[in-house]
Amino acid sequence: MKHVIALDVGGTGMKAALVGADGELLHQARRPTGRERGPDAVVEGILGFAAELRAHGIRAHGEPASAAGVAVPGIVDEAEGVAAYAANLGWRDVPLRALLAERLGGVPVALGHDVRTGGLAEGRLGAGRGADRFLFVPLGTGIAGAIGIDGKVEAGAHGFAGEIGHIVVRPGGAECPCGQRGCLERFASASAVSRAWAEASGDPEADAADCAKAVASGDERAVRVWQEAVDALADGLVTALTLLDPRTLIIGGGLAEAGETLFTPLREAVRRRVTFQKLPSLVPATLGDTAGCLGAGLLAWDLLKTTGPSVGTTDPSEVTT
């Protein structure tokens, strides 16, 4: 059976899969990223994991994978196949596509940014399926975004498209590691809600999930914390939809696990803010933590569909160490 290798590399764990042509996950595996062992060890772990998946594919499906896709965090040069920078993994300018191509016998390899890759899967296979324009916004430790246009995700001229978490929604507000003040992710990410609720509740161990439960039970302190986050998020989303005019707005990440505790007030807050803009469908992501692997698989299949010169592939002779 023809299949591809998909890898989703995170700061603490790696998810991997063999993906069929119809998007079916034929085999799944997980393991720690092992960043405590250093950046070189992380890279070797990725390469070894991919090689194991290739071997499994041969045993289980009678042939090696036809291509591979890998999603990584940080700054990614998708055109050159280079993982340029990732603070949580400690690497700089890693020629990951070339290294994987060499380890996997010269098959074509696609490298993608983790959020854009997850957004690609949500757009094609998940909550945005059938939408010609969508915006995927995961609310986790930070806030990022993926701009979907006709089945593809726009990376931008320099690879920074979709960074909605750094729209300034509260000028002069909390300082952000990016150097600005008042960025959206300082007020509406899961980590921001966790910090605010820990302070308001007096429980340093409290997190965003605890806040959501307190909101559902009617705790007034939690309702205030939650509404402040919802209002900030609505401000950022309305700015984004004014610029992008998406047909579907997909919200994912840890904060979205609160379900209608988030979506009911968020839809209302967005509705109150729009004037001439057309309201998009505002829906929860549906693929969960499989989105990254599915998206990496889509990147790999897209390579196989590409005609002409070997776009996105790398000759093993190009590998540098």
Legacy VTK file of the C-alpha trace (Angstrom):
# vtk DataFile Version 3.0
C-alpha trace
ASCII
DATASET POLYDATA
POINTS 321 float
0.000 0.000 0.000
1.327 3.394 -0.973
1.873 5.626 2.053
3.919 8.532 3.414
5.708 9.265 6.672
4.417 12.129 8.818
6.223 13.640 11.812
4.978 16.340 14.193
7.849 17.547 16.385
6.969 19.418 19.573
8.972 20.862 22.406
8.378 17.856 24.655
7.034 15.100 22.423
7.010 13.829 18.856
3.993 12.308 17.143
4.425 10.256 13.999
2.287 8.341 11.564
2.131 6.491 8.298
-0.588 8.174 6.253
-2.503 6.698 3.344
-3.565 8.550 0.220
-7.041 9.213 1.652
-5.619 10.728 4.853
-6.080 7.535 6.851
-3.644 7.112 9.749
-2.294 3.624 9.027
0.092 3.565 11.977
0.751 5.969 14.853
3.605 6.297 17.335
4.851 8.761 19.941
8.025 9.397 21.835
9.688 12.182 23.847
11.566 14.827 21.890
14.437 14.617 24.370
15.431 18.265 24.217
17.280 17.918 27.519
19.928 15.958 25.579
20.692 18.935 23.339
19.830 20.023 19.795
22.038 17.507 17.997
20.411 14.657 19.904
16.964 15.985 19.022
17.833 15.981 15.325
19.228 12.458 15.558
16.073 11.382 17.384
13.922 12.735 14.561
16.007 10.964 11.936
15.966 7.692 13.854
12.210 7.884 14.402
11.662 8.457 10.689
13.876 5.493 9.814
11.873 3.273 12.162
8.659 4.366 10.487
10.132 3.577 7.083
11.057 0.084 8.269
7.587 -0.441 9.729
6.020 0.596 6.430
8.070 -1.968 4.539
7.060 -4.714 6.972
3.377 -3.778 7.222
2.617 -2.529 3.711
5.157 -4.197 1.476
6.978 -1.082 0.318
8.808 1.942 1.757
7.132 5.299 2.178
6.912 7.320 -1.027
7.582 10.659 0.689
7.790 12.268 4.118
6.476 15.409 5.776
7.640 16.936 9.037
6.191 19.791 11.076
8.455 21.681 13.480
8.077 24.718 15.758
9.887 28.027 15.537
11.052 29.819 12.421
10.943 27.574 9.360
12.276 28.226 5.873
9.911 25.906 4.054
11.295 26.665 0.596
14.861 25.726 1.586
13.819 22.959 3.977
15.663 24.511 6.911
14.565 24.681 10.544
15.999 28.161 11.047
15.388 28.690 14.753
13.488 27.073 17.608
14.084 28.439 21.100
12.540 25.448 22.856
14.654 22.959 20.899
17.874 24.973 20.869
18.597 24.650 17.181
19.595 27.062 14.432
19.748 26.542 10.661
19.226 22.783 10.691
18.951 21.411 7.106
16.297 19.004 8.275
14.797 18.250 4.880
18.153 17.226 3.436
19.051 15.146 6.486
15.742 13.290 6.370
16.018 12.698 2.629
19.403 11.099 3.160
18.191 8.887 6.020
15.091 7.816 4.082
16.816 6.774 0.892
16.316 9.936 -1.135
12.508 10.190 -1.037
10.997 13.680 -1.345
10.625 15.445 2.007
8.486 18.460 2.936
9.215 20.668 5.936
6.501 22.825 7.466
5.769 25.135 10.392
3.792 23.303 13.074
0.827 25.697 13.272
0.522 26.109 9.511
0.751 22.349 9.095
-1.977 21.742 11.664
-4.044 24.436 9.989
-3.640 22.728 6.630
-5.135 19.541 8.093
-8.009 21.380 9.788
-8.740 23.227 6.553
-8.765 20.205 4.281
-9.853 17.368 6.563
-11.307 18.973 9.675
-13.473 21.907 10.691
-12.672 23.963 7.586
-13.328 21.237 5.060
-14.969 22.728 1.990
-14.124 26.340 2.917
-12.178 28.249 0.268
-10.868 30.750 2.859
-10.269 29.943 6.520
-8.279 31.148 9.489
-7.067 28.586 12.039
-6.170 29.988 15.462
-4.877 27.608 18.163
-4.981 28.990 21.713
-2.196 27.312 23.650
0.933 28.499 25.405
0.857 31.320 22.859
-1.439 32.187 19.970
-0.585 31.680 16.332
-2.587 31.410 13.143
-2.759 29.717 9.773
-4.288 31.481 6.769
-5.931 29.010 4.404
-6.552 29.889 0.767
-7.966 27.366 -1.698
-6.653 24.311 0.126
-3.199 25.714 0.892
-1.775 27.691 3.807
-0.101 31.032 3.157
3.361 31.341 4.709
3.944 34.965 3.677
6.956 36.547 2.008
9.234 35.813 4.989
7.452 32.910 6.694
5.646 34.984 9.344
2.098 35.099 7.973
-0.653 34.413 10.494
1.097 35.598 13.674
-2.153 36.883 15.128
-0.873 36.433 18.680
1.297 39.509 18.177
-1.480 41.863 17.131
-1.477 44.568 19.798
-4.932 44.578 21.403
-4.083 46.443 24.631
-1.612 49.236 23.798
0.866 49.784 26.608
-0.218 46.549 28.278
1.802 43.570 29.448
5.245 43.229 27.901
5.580 40.425 25.368
8.788 38.466 24.674
8.506 39.671 21.058
9.388 43.196 22.264
5.940 44.767 22.008
3.425 45.547 24.732
-0.186 44.462 24.802
0.011 41.523 22.380
-3.054 39.316 22.081
-1.334 36.223 23.415
-0.503 38.022 26.664
-4.241 38.219 27.392
-6.064 35.415 25.600
-3.769 32.384 25.386
-4.292 29.401 27.653
-1.169 30.351 29.589
-2.411 33.951 30.014
-5.743 32.746 31.397
-3.894 30.348 33.696
-1.766 33.180 35.087
-4.744 35.479 35.570
-6.856 32.815 37.274
-4.014 31.672 39.530
-3.693 35.261 40.741
-7.427 35.878 41.081
-8.128 32.598 42.861
-5.060 32.679 45.072
-4.135 29.170 43.933
-0.725 29.138 42.216
-1.500 25.706 40.731
-4.760 26.794 39.083
-4.868 26.792 35.283
-7.140 27.743 32.396
-9.100 24.492 32.615
-9.817 25.225 36.283
-10.944 28.720 35.327
-13.344 27.321 32.723
-14.855 24.982 35.327
-15.250 27.885 37.746
-16.948 29.935 35.031
-19.416 27.099 34.416
-20.188 26.994 38.142
-20.864 30.741 38.224
-17.789 31.969 40.110
-17.796 35.746 39.603
-14.003 36.052 39.799
-13.610 33.427 37.106
-16.264 35.067 34.949
-14.330 38.367 35.070
-11.024 36.697 34.157
-12.678 34.707 31.372
-14.526 37.691 29.915
-11.361 39.784 29.816
-9.685 37.032 27.798
-12.702 36.643 25.497
-12.864 40.394 24.864
-9.156 40.554 24.008
-9.502 37.542 21.730
-12.510 39.062 19.973
-10.561 42.282 19.378
-7.730 40.348 17.754
-10.027 38.134 15.703
-12.021 41.079 14.338
-8.784 42.727 13.222
-7.824 39.497 11.467
-11.179 38.954 9.795
-11.245 42.589 8.661
-7.961 42.001 6.841
-8.520 38.436 5.634
-12.301 37.997 5.273
-12.257 34.240 5.988
-15.328 32.122 5.364
-14.559 29.940 8.401
-12.767 30.837 11.624
-11.432 27.720 13.374
-10.416 27.946 17.033
-8.284 25.163 18.486
-5.711 24.553 21.188
-6.104 23.961 24.899
-8.455 26.867 25.574
-10.920 25.604 22.960
-11.383 22.448 25.036
-13.700 24.545 27.226
-16.316 24.106 24.475
-19.312 26.407 24.630
-17.956 28.037 27.779
-15.603 29.703 25.301
-17.530 29.667 22.037
-20.852 31.111 23.202
-19.403 34.358 24.654
-16.747 34.547 21.919
-19.292 34.406 19.093
-21.300 37.137 20.809
-18.215 39.295 21.431
-17.167 39.039 17.789
-20.713 39.746 16.594
-20.871 42.923 18.705
-17.645 44.224 17.196
-18.311 43.790 13.496
-19.872 46.600 11.493
-19.470 46.206 7.731
-17.537 42.923 7.961
-19.143 39.628 7.050
-19.303 37.271 10.020
-17.501 33.988 9.331
-18.565 30.671 10.791
-16.761 30.436 14.133
-16.201 26.772 14.926
-14.015 24.547 17.118
-11.168 22.559 15.596
-12.034 18.883 15.221
-8.756 17.005 14.700
-7.212 17.518 18.134
-3.592 16.514 18.522
-3.633 14.485 15.291
-3.765 17.692 13.203
0.020 18.073 13.025
0.615 14.537 11.782
-2.245 14.696 9.314
-0.967 18.027 8.013
2.570 16.679 7.642
1.102 13.772 5.692
-0.736 16.191 3.418
2.503 18.072 2.757
4.135 14.798 1.748
1.283 13.782 -0.558
1.316 17.247 -2.110
4.955 16.711 -3.046
4.052 13.520 -4.867
1.325 15.339 -6.795
3.681 18.127 -7.872
4.689 17.923 -11.512
7.839 19.261 -13.116
11.179 19.586 -11.290
11.455 17.957 -7.883
9.878 20.779 -5.926
10.456 20.313 -2.200
12.845 17.397 -2.665
16.477 17.173 -1.838
19.278 15.193 -3.403
21.167 13.452 -0.579
24.401 14.837 -2.041
23.247 18.293 -0.913
23.402 17.335 2.763
25.727 19.414 4.920
26.520 18.740 8.548
LINES 1 322
321 0 1 2 3 4 5 6 7 8 9 10 11 12 13 14 15 16 17 18 19 20 21 22 23 24 25 26 27 28 29 30 31 32 33 34 35 36 37 38 39 40 41 42 43 44 45 46 47 48 49 50 51 52 53 54 55 56 57 58 59 60 61 62 63 64 65 66 67 68 69 70 71 72 73 74 75 76 77 78 79 80 81 82 83 84 85 86 87 88 89 90 91 92 93 94 95 96 97 98 99 100 101 102 103 104 105 106 107 108 109 110 111 112 113 114 115 116 117 118 119 120 121 122 123 124 125 126 127 128 129 130 131 132 133 134 135 136 137 138 139 140 141 142 143 144 145 146 147 148 149 150 151 152 153 154 155 156 157 158 159 160 161 162 163 164 165 166 167 168 169 170 171 172 173 174 175 176 177 178 179 180 181 182 183 184 185 186 187 188 189 190 191 192 193 194 195 196 197 198 199 200 201 202 203 204 205 206 207 208 209 210 211 212 213 214 215 216 217 218 219 220 221 222 223 224 225 226 227 228 229 230 231 232 233 234 235 236 237 238 239 240 241 242 243 244 245 246 247 248 249 250 251 252 253 254 255 256 257 258 259 260 261 262 263 264 265 266 267 268 269 270 271 272 273 274 275 276 277 278 279 280 281 282 283 284 285 286 287 288 289 290 291 292 293 294 295 296 297 298 299 300 301 302 303 304 305 306 307 308 309 310 311 312 313 314 315 316 317 318 319 320
